[in-house]
Every structure is written in C-alpha cells, then in structure tokens.
C-alpha cells in the first residue's frame, strides 16, 4: 500500500510541474518573434522618407518646345490640336518641375488662310496641356502667332494672354524670313522663338523651336 501511495504522489507532482512549464510564456519563441516583428515595423515607419513635395511653377515661366508636325494657316482651324516636346527642362528653385522630353499638347487659337481676311493670312497657337511622369496637367500659355500680309509683305507677332505684347517685325519683302519674339519684348526683354511664314500662308514647320510663357501658375505633383 505504501508503495502504491508513493507512486500516485510522484505522478501528481510531475503533473503539476508540467502545467507550470506550459503556463510560463517568458521563453515562448512565438511570443519573442512577435515582439521583434512589431519593433521592426515601428522602426520602419519611423525611418520611411517623406514623399516629394509638389512644385509650384509660377506664371511667366518660359516653356520651350519643338513642334512635332507642321502647322499651316492654309488648313488649320481654331480648336485644332497639335503636339510638341519640351526641349529644355523647367527648373524651379533648383528642382526640375518639367523634364526635357515631356509631352505637350497645344491648340490653334486663330487661323485664316490668305484671301479670307483683307488679303492677310493669320495663325496663332498656344499650349493647353503638359504630361509629367505620366500625369497630365491643363496649362494656359501665351500665344505665338504670325501674319502674312498681301502683296508680299510679311510680319510676325507674339501675343500673350489675348493681348499683343510683342512688336511687329518687318514689312519684309517677299522671299524674306519672318521671326517672332517671345512674350515680354515690349518691356525690353523676352526670349527669341523661331517662326516663319511661307508662300501666301503662315506656316510653322515641324521641328520649329518655340518658347511660350505660362499665363497661370501650375502645380506639378511628384
């Protein structure tokens, strides 16, 4: 009998010891791993870099583009769209707001072929949209325009914000080459932009390099 009771007592003690080991989580591997994972996640959140801030491009900023196709007053109509490519990056406070190669869309704002308006041909265009890093932005720019007068006389003018701010170049004889000066020339400054008039109509050939100026600010997201 004494041996039997001794055996039962030993078994009870072993059972209590086993229960204590199960309840002790201080050395539980899964708990330790969970705590380490939470610590690493918090550390990652604290060290994550701040997203790039948007860049505000102010009104008056020049944008130089190259035309993708020829635009002619003989066939163009107001509202017709054209495409171009930015050839010089637009830098604002040391940051590139609009990179070289950005795709640009523009529209014809005035087009009259020779003989339909007092013997003159007129053509004016402006930028309307720009794409940066796959995102499109509506923009408003000064207009670039030219006039082919009757009897061989040629002039070219740039307008900005709907009002003429350039100066007529020329009264050049037939066979001469028109040129247009960027918005702001009336104030003694401005950027040169190439433009030609050909035949009896105004024509801006493909690959023409033209500088426009923003008439309203635009914010570029990064």
Rosetta blueprint (number, residue, H / E / L):
1 X L
2 X H
3 X H
4 X H
5 X H
6 X H
7 X H
8 X H
9 X H
10 X H
11 X H
12 X H
13 X H
14 X H
15 X H
16 X H
17 X H
18 X H
19 X H
20 X H
21 X H
22 X H
23 X H
24 X L
25 X L
26 X L
27 X L
28 X L
29 X H
30 X H
31 X H
32 X H
33 X H
34 X H
35 X H
36 X H
37 X H
38 X H
39 X H
40 X H
41 X H
42 X H
43 X H
44 X H
45 X H
46 X H
47 X H
48 X L
49 X L
50 X L
51 X L
52 X L
53 X L
54 X L
55 X E
56 X E
57 X E
58 X L
59 X L
60 X L
61 X L
62 X E
63 X E
64 X E
65 X E
66 X E
67 X E
68 X L
69 X L
70 X L
71 X E
72 X E
73 X L
74 X L
75 X L
76 X L
77 X L
78 X L
79 X L
80 X L
81 X E
82 X E
83 X E
84 X E
85 X E
86 X E
87 X L
88 X L
89 X L
90 X E
91 X E
92 X E
93 X L
94 X L
95 X E
96 X E
97 X E
98 X E
99 X L
100 X L
101 X L
102 X L
103 X E
104 X E
105 X E
106 X E
107 X E
108 X E
109 X E
110 X E
111 X E
112 X E
113 X E
114 X E
115 X E
116 X E
117 X E
118 X L
119 X L
120 X E
121 X E
122 X E
123 X E
124 X E
125 X E
126 X E
127 X E
128 X E
129 X E
130 X E
131 X E
132 X E
133 X L
134 X L
135 X E
136 X E
137 X E
138 X E
139 X L
140 X L
141 X E
142 X L
143 X E
144 X E
145 X E
146 X E
147 X E
148 X E
149 X L
150 X L
151 X L
152 X L
153 X L
154 X E
155 X E
156 X E
157 X E
158 X E
159 X E
160 X E
161 X L
162 X L
163 X E
164 X E
165 X L
166 X L
167 X L
168 X L
169 X L
170 X L
171 X L
172 X E
173 X L
174 X L
175 X L
176 X L
177 X L
178 X L
179 X L
180 X E
181 X E
182 X L
183 X L
184 X L
185 X H
186 X H
187 X H
188 X L
189 X L
190 X L
191 X L
192 X E
193 X E
194 X L
195 X L
196 X E
197 X E
198 X E
199 X L
200 X L
201 X E
202 X E
203 X E
204 X E
205 X L
206 X L
207 X L
208 X L
209 X E
210 X E
211 X E
212 X E
213 X E
214 X E
215 X L
216 X L
217 X L
218 X E
219 X E
220 X E
221 X L
222 X L
